[in-house]
Amino acid sequence: MALMSETKAEVRSATSVQPPKRLLYGPGPSQVDSRVYKAMAKPIVGHLDPYFFKVFEESSRMLKVVFGTQNPMTFAVSGTGSSGMETAVANFVEPGTKVAVFANGYFCDRITEMAKRQGSEVVRFEKPWGEVFGDDEASAFIQRERPQVVAYVTAETSTGAFQPGKAICAAAHAAGAVVIADCVTSLGAMPVNIDETGVDIAYSCTQKGLSCTPGLAPITVSPRALEALKSRKSKVQSWYLDLNLLNEYYFQTPHKYHHTASATLLYGFHQALTLIMEEGVEERFKRHQQAHIAFVKGVEAMGLRMHVAEGKRIWNLNTPCVPEGTDEAKVRKMLLDEQGIEIAGGFGPLAGKIFRIGTMGPLATEASVRSFLRHFATALKASGYEKAKAAAR
């Protein structure tokens, strides 16, 4: 009887979810507007309901604007950002495919691992974490290797570095290759300009620059890439992420059942994109850029330096270096415990060396940045960093 009573008490205590209030200044997830939450509370419809596809089509139209593309196949895959990466790799890489990866961070390594699992031949151009590739050296690498697929990360979440892609795409196309671009952190916060850059397949997530909840992976595929897909010698190994099957479900009429896509996630995604359209993409990008400039100015005033060189930084993910003698884990814990502010540290070769601080969505304002920097300075000071005193006042 005592055990049964205990179980009933546990059930009662678990019936109400009360998450703590957080200010999400980490690399993702980012802060979510209340209108997105309200949209996700609407009643669901079935995954073959006409209303579902109405919302899907409207979302895809708005997503094209944010991606900067006219690609008809532009939509959100069911799954987090890594499902977008795996969709890109699984559909365009097969046994024997030569894949050239520009490797300068953790997520380039993840692309490499996925490509190897497809039985491909992977060649990598390595750079230290935080550096980017110059146009001439990128072109020379592709010309030398002559791959069928080229992959790079536009905004490397592990380092804070932004990689321009025009030279990569031009050289890849000259070699007859298709280009996969990871836009997980950049999409929605800074221009990615898919068509102008020449990217063939790009993917992202919903919980960073788009300021939505996790669970969907926006992707866009060019007609050129779809032609390449037709020339595969083998079936796509992933049934769930097969673009041929997803095309029949989302874009063909009548819609052919594939999986039970989430209406709830789609509602939130639609609302997040609507907020971007209301603000205007150019204004949104400008706001994120100004917040980034204010952030850099603030941390440099504290005596901190940025890990990535000026002009090569992601606007919405800042990576200041940890001052010598400062316990970065203590700084992060103090911010979380005392202010409900979440930031992240580095990992891999950058573990303990950088902070990863996002200024995305609703928090990408100069006022929010000033507020964060005051608390950040206080936490640095408490961890023994003397130069933070003036900023903490």
C-alpha positions as CSV (number, residue, x, y, z in Angstrom):
1,M,0.0,0.0,0.0
2,A,2.8,2.4,0.9
3,L,4.5,1.8,-2.5
4,M,1.2,2.4,-4.3
5,S,0.7,5.7,-2.4
6,E,4.2,6.7,-3.3
7,T,3.6,5.9,-7.0
8,K,0.3,8.0,-7.0
9,A,2.2,10.9,-5.4
10,E,4.8,10.7,-8.1
11,V,2.2,10.7,-10.8
12,R,0.4,13.7,-9.3
13,S,3.7,15.6,-9.2
14,A,4.5,14.7,-12.8
15,T,1.2,16.0,-14.2
16,S,2.3,19.6,-14.4
17,V,5.4,20.7,-16.3
18,Q,6.9,23.9,-14.9
19,P,10.2,24.7,-16.6
20,P,12.4,27.4,-15.2
21,K,12.5,30.8,-16.9
22,R,15.6,31.0,-19.1
23,L,17.2,33.6,-21.3
24,L,18.7,31.5,-24.1
25,Y,22.0,33.2,-25.1
26,G,23.6,29.9,-26.0
27,P,24.3,28.6,-29.6
28,G,20.8,27.1,-29.7
29,P,18.0,26.6,-28.9
30,S,17.3,30.3,-29.1
31,Q,14.5,32.4,-27.5
32,V,11.0,31.7,-29.0
33,D,8.4,34.3,-29.5
34,S,5.1,33.8,-27.5
35,R,3.2,33.8,-30.8
36,V,5.0,30.6,-31.9
37,Y,4.0,28.9,-28.7
38,K,0.4,30.0,-29.2
39,A,0.4,28.6,-32.7
40,M,1.7,25.3,-31.4
41,A,-1.2,25.1,-29.0
42,K,-3.8,25.0,-31.8
43,P,-5.7,21.7,-32.5
44,I,-3.9,19.3,-34.8
45,V,-5.1,18.0,-38.1
46,G,-4.1,14.9,-39.8
47,H,-1.0,14.6,-41.9
48,L,-3.0,14.2,-45.1
49,D,-5.6,16.9,-44.3
50,P,-5.9,19.7,-46.9
51,Y,-5.3,22.3,-44.2
52,F,-2.0,20.6,-43.3
53,F,-0.8,21.0,-46.9
54,K,-2.1,24.6,-47.0
55,V,0.1,25.5,-44.0
56,F,2.9,23.5,-45.5
57,E,2.8,25.3,-48.9
58,E,2.7,28.8,-47.2
59,S,5.6,27.8,-45.0
60,S,7.6,26.6,-48.0
61,R,7.0,29.9,-49.8
62,M,8.2,31.9,-46.9
63,L,11.2,29.6,-46.4
64,K,12.3,30.3,-50.0
65,V,12.6,34.0,-49.1
66,V,14.7,33.3,-46.0
67,F,17.0,30.9,-47.9
68,G,17.2,33.3,-50.9
69,T,16.1,30.7,-53.4
70,Q,13.6,29.9,-56.1
71,N,14.0,26.1,-55.7
72,P,10.6,24.4,-55.9
73,M,11.8,21.7,-53.5
74,T,12.1,23.8,-50.4
75,F,10.5,22.5,-47.2
76,A,11.1,21.2,-43.7
77,V,12.1,17.6,-43.0
78,S,10.7,15.9,-39.9
79,G,13.6,15.8,-37.5
80,T,16.2,18.1,-36.0
81,G,19.0,19.8,-37.9
82,S,21.1,16.6,-38.1
83,S,18.2,15.0,-40.0
84,G,18.7,17.8,-42.6
85,M,22.4,17.0,-42.8
86,E,21.7,13.3,-43.1
87,T,19.0,13.9,-45.8
88,A,21.6,15.9,-47.8
89,V,24.3,13.3,-47.4
90,A,22.2,10.1,-47.8
91,N,20.6,11.3,-51.0
92,F,23.6,12.6,-52.8
93,V,26.4,10.3,-51.5
94,E,26.5,6.6,-52.3
95,P,29.2,3.9,-52.3
96,G,32.2,5.1,-54.3
97,T,31.2,8.7,-54.4
98,K,34.1,11.1,-53.9
99,V,33.2,13.7,-51.3
100,A,35.4,16.8,-50.6
101,V,34.8,18.3,-47.2
102,F,36.1,21.7,-46.0
103,A,36.9,20.7,-42.4
104,N,37.4,23.5,-39.8
105,G,35.1,22.5,-37.0
106,Y,32.9,19.9,-35.4
107,F,30.0,19.9,-37.8
108,C,32.3,19.4,-40.8
109,D,33.5,16.3,-38.9
110,R,29.9,15.1,-38.6
111,I,29.4,15.5,-42.4
112,T,32.5,13.4,-42.8
113,E,31.2,10.7,-40.6
114,M,27.9,10.5,-42.4
115,A,29.5,10.4,-45.8
116,K,31.8,7.6,-44.7
117,R,28.8,5.6,-43.5
118,Q,27.5,5.8,-47.0
119,G,30.6,4.0,-48.3
120,S,32.0,7.1,-50.0
121,E,35.6,8.2,-50.5
122,V,36.1,11.3,-48.3
123,V,38.9,13.8,-48.9
124,R,39.3,16.7,-46.5
125,F,40.9,20.2,-46.6
126,E,41.8,20.8,-43.0
127,K,42.0,24.1,-41.2
128,P,42.3,24.9,-37.4
129,W,39.0,25.4,-35.7
130,G,38.0,29.1,-36.2
131,E,39.8,29.7,-39.5
132,V,38.0,29.9,-42.9
133,F,39.1,28.9,-46.4
134,G,40.3,31.5,-49.0
135,D,38.9,31.5,-52.5
136,D,42.0,30.5,-54.3
137,E,43.0,27.6,-52.0
138,A,39.4,26.4,-51.9
139,S,39.3,26.3,-55.8
140,A,42.7,24.6,-56.0
141,F,41.6,21.9,-53.6
142,I,38.5,21.1,-55.7
143,Q,40.3,21.3,-59.0
144,R,43.0,18.8,-57.6
145,E,40.5,16.3,-56.1
146,R,37.7,16.4,-58.8
147,P,35.0,15.2,-56.4
148,Q,31.3,14.4,-57.2
149,V,30.1,16.1,-54.0
150,V,31.5,19.1,-52.1
151,A,30.4,20.0,-48.6
152,Y,31.1,22.9,-46.3
153,V,29.6,24.6,-43.3
154,T,28.5,28.2,-43.8
155,A,28.4,29.0,-40.0
156,E,30.4,26.7,-37.9
157,T,28.6,26.5,-34.5
158,S,31.6,25.0,-32.7
159,T,33.8,28.0,-33.6
160,G,31.8,31.1,-34.6
161,A,33.4,31.3,-38.1
162,F,31.4,32.1,-41.2
163,Q,32.5,30.6,-44.5
164,P,31.8,32.4,-47.8
165,G,30.7,29.9,-50.5
166,K,30.8,31.5,-54.0
167,A,34.3,30.3,-54.9
168,I,33.6,26.9,-53.5
169,C,30.4,26.5,-55.6
170,A,32.0,27.9,-58.8
171,A,34.9,25.5,-58.6
172,A,32.6,22.6,-57.7
173,H,30.3,23.2,-60.6
174,A,33.3,23.5,-62.9
175,A,34.3,20.0,-61.7
176,G,30.8,18.7,-62.2
177,A,30.1,18.3,-58.5
178,V,27.1,19.3,-56.4
179,V,27.5,21.4,-53.3
180,I,26.0,20.7,-49.9
181,A,26.0,23.7,-47.5
182,D,25.3,23.5,-43.8
183,C,23.2,26.6,-42.9
184,V,22.1,25.3,-39.5
185,T,23.2,28.4,-37.5
186,S,23.1,31.1,-40.2
187,L,19.6,30.7,-41.7
188,G,17.2,33.4,-40.5
189,A,19.9,35.6,-38.8
190,M,22.2,36.5,-41.7
191,P,22.0,36.2,-45.5
192,V,22.8,32.7,-47.0
193,N,21.7,33.6,-50.6
194,I,21.5,30.1,-51.8
195,D,20.8,30.9,-55.5
196,E,23.3,33.7,-55.7
197,T,26.0,31.7,-54.1
198,G,25.3,28.6,-56.2
199,V,24.6,26.1,-53.5
200,D,22.8,22.9,-54.7
201,I,21.6,21.4,-51.4
202,A,21.3,23.4,-48.2
203,Y,19.8,22.4,-44.8
204,S,19.2,24.1,-41.5
205,C,17.3,23.7,-38.2
206,T,14.4,25.6,-36.7
207,Q,15.8,26.4,-33.2
208,K,18.6,28.8,-34.0
209,G,18.3,31.8,-36.4
210,L,14.7,31.0,-37.1
211,S,13.8,31.3,-33.4
212,C,11.5,28.4,-33.4
213,T,11.3,25.1,-31.4
214,P,13.5,22.2,-32.4
215,G,12.1,19.3,-34.4
216,L,12.2,20.3,-38.1
217,A,15.0,20.7,-40.6
218,P,14.5,23.2,-43.4
219,I,16.1,22.0,-46.6
220,T,16.3,23.3,-50.2
221,V,17.3,21.3,-53.3
222,S,18.1,22.8,-56.7
223,P,16.8,21.4,-60.0
224,R,20.4,20.7,-60.8
225,A,20.8,18.5,-57.7
226,L,17.5,16.7,-58.4
227,E,18.9,15.8,-61.9
228,A,22.0,14.4,-60.1
229,L,19.8,12.4,-57.8
230,K,18.2,10.7,-60.8
231,S,21.6,9.3,-61.8
232,R,22.2,7.4,-58.6
233,K,23.3,3.9,-59.1
234,S,21.8,2.6,-55.9
235,K,18.7,3.3,-53.8
236,V,18.9,5.9,-51.1
237,Q,19.8,3.9,-48.0
238,S,17.5,5.9,-45.7
239,W,13.9,5.2,-46.4
240,Y,12.7,7.9,-44.0
241,L,14.9,10.6,-45.6
242,D,14.6,9.5,-49.2
243,L,13.8,12.8,-51.2
244,N,12.0,10.8,-53.9
245,L,9.5,9.5,-51.3
246,L,9.3,12.8,-49.6
247,N,8.6,14.5,-52.9
248,E,5.6,12.1,-53.5
249,Y,4.2,13.0,-50.0
250,Y,4.7,16.7,-49.9
251,F,4.7,17.9,-53.5
252,Q,2.7,15.5,-55.6
253,T,-1.1,15.4,-56.0
254,P,-2.6,13.2,-54.6
255,H,-0.3,13.2,-51.7
256,K,1.1,9.8,-51.1
257,Y,1.4,8.8,-47.4
258,H,5.0,8.6,-46.2
259,H,5.1,9.3,-42.4
260,T,3.0,11.1,-39.8
261,A,4.4,14.6,-40.0
262,S,3.7,16.8,-37.0
263,A,1.0,19.5,-37.5
264,T,2.0,21.1,-34.2
265,L,5.6,21.6,-35.3
266,L,4.5,22.9,-38.7
267,Y,2.2,25.5,-37.0
268,G,5.1,26.8,-35.0
269,F,7.4,26.9,-38.0
270,H,4.8,28.8,-40.0
271,Q,4.4,31.3,-37.3
272,A,8.1,31.8,-36.9
273,L,8.5,32.4,-40.6
274,T,5.5,34.8,-40.5
275,L,7.3,36.9,-37.8
276,I,10.3,37.1,-40.1
277,M,8.2,38.2,-43.0
278,E,6.5,40.8,-40.9
279,E,9.8,42.2,-39.8
280,G,11.4,41.9,-43.3
281,V,14.4,39.6,-43.9
282,E,16.7,42.5,-44.6
283,E,15.7,44.3,-41.4
284,R,16.1,41.1,-39.5
285,F,19.6,40.5,-40.8
286,K,20.5,44.1,-40.0
287,R,19.2,43.7,-36.5
288,H,21.3,40.7,-35.9
289,Q,24.4,42.4,-37.4
290,Q,23.9,45.4,-35.1
291,A,23.5,43.2,-32.1
292,H,26.7,41.4,-33.0
293,I,28.6,44.7,-33.4
294,A,27.4,45.8,-30.0
295,F,28.4,42.5,-28.5
296,V,31.9,42.6,-29.9
297,K,32.4,46.3,-28.8
298,G,31.2,45.4,-25.3
299,V,33.5,42.3,-24.7
300,E,36.5,44.1,-26.2
301,A,35.9,47.0,-23.8
302,M,36.3,44.3,-21.0
303,G,39.6,43.3,-22.5
304,L,38.4,40.1,-24.1
305,R,39.3,39.1,-27.6
306,M,37.3,37.3,-30.2
307,H,38.4,33.8,-31.3
308,V,37.5,34.5,-35.0
309,A,39.1,37.3,-37.0
310,E,37.0,40.4,-37.8
311,G,35.0,40.0,-41.0
312,K,34.9,36.2,-40.7
313,R,32.4,36.0,-37.8
314,I,28.9,34.6,-37.5
315,W,26.6,37.5,-36.6
316,N,24.4,35.6,-34.3
317,L,26.9,33.3,-32.5
318,N,29.8,35.1,-30.8
319,T,32.9,33.3,-29.5
320,P,35.0,35.4,-27.2
321,C,38.1,33.8,-25.7
322,V,38.1,32.8,-22.1
323,P,40.6,35.1,-20.2
324,E,43.6,33.4,-18.8
325,G,43.1,32.1,-15.3
326,T,39.3,32.3,-15.6
327,D,37.1,29.2,-14.9
328,E,34.6,29.4,-17.8
329,A,32.4,26.6,-16.3
330,K,32.1,28.7,-13.1
331,V,31.1,31.8,-15.2
332,R,28.4,29.8,-17.1
333,K,27.1,28.2,-13.9
334,M,26.8,31.6,-12.1
335,L,24.9,33.1,-15.1
336,L,22.5,30.1,-15.1
337,D,22.0,29.9,-11.4
338,E,21.7,33.6,-10.6
339,Q,20.2,35.1,-13.7
340,G,18.7,32.2,-15.6
341,I,21.0,33.0,-18.5
342,E,22.2,30.1,-20.6
343,I,25.5,30.3,-22.6
344,A,27.8,27.5,-23.8
345,G,31.5,26.8,-23.6
346,G,33.8,25.4,-26.3
347,F,34.4,21.7,-26.9
348,G,36.9,19.6,-28.8
349,P,40.2,21.6,-29.3
350,L,38.4,24.7,-28.0
351,A,37.2,23.2,-24.7
352,G,37.8,25.7,-21.9
353,K,39.1,28.3,-24.4
354,I,36.0,30.0,-25.7
355,F,32.5,31.0,-24.7
356,R,29.8,30.4,-27.3
357,I,27.2,33.2,-26.9
358,G,24.2,33.5,-29.2
359,T,22.4,36.8,-29.9
360,M,19.4,35.4,-31.9
361,G,15.8,36.2,-32.5
362,P,14.1,38.2,-29.8
363,L,17.4,38.6,-27.9
364,A,19.2,40.1,-30.9
365,T,18.8,43.7,-29.9
366,E,21.3,46.2,-28.6
367,A,19.3,46.6,-25.3
368,S,19.4,42.8,-24.7
369,V,23.1,42.7,-25.5
370,R,23.8,45.5,-23.0
371,S,21.8,43.7,-20.3
372,F,23.6,40.4,-21.0
373,L,27.1,42.1,-20.9
374,R,26.4,43.5,-17.5
375,H,25.6,40.1,-16.1
376,F,28.5,38.5,-18.0
377,A,30.9,41.1,-16.6
378,T,29.7,40.4,-13.1
379,A,30.2,36.6,-13.5
380,L,33.7,37.2,-15.0
381,K,34.6,39.4,-12.1
382,A,33.4,36.8,-9.6
383,S,35.6,34.2,-11.4
384,G,38.7,36.4,-10.8
385,Y,38.9,38.5,-14.0
386,E,39.9,41.9,-12.8
387,K,39.3,43.8,-16.1
388,A,35.6,43.1,-15.9
389,K,35.1,45.4,-12.9
390,A,34.3,48.6,-14.9
391,A,31.8,46.8,-17.1
392,A,30.1,45.2,-14.1
393,R,29.3,48.5,-12.5
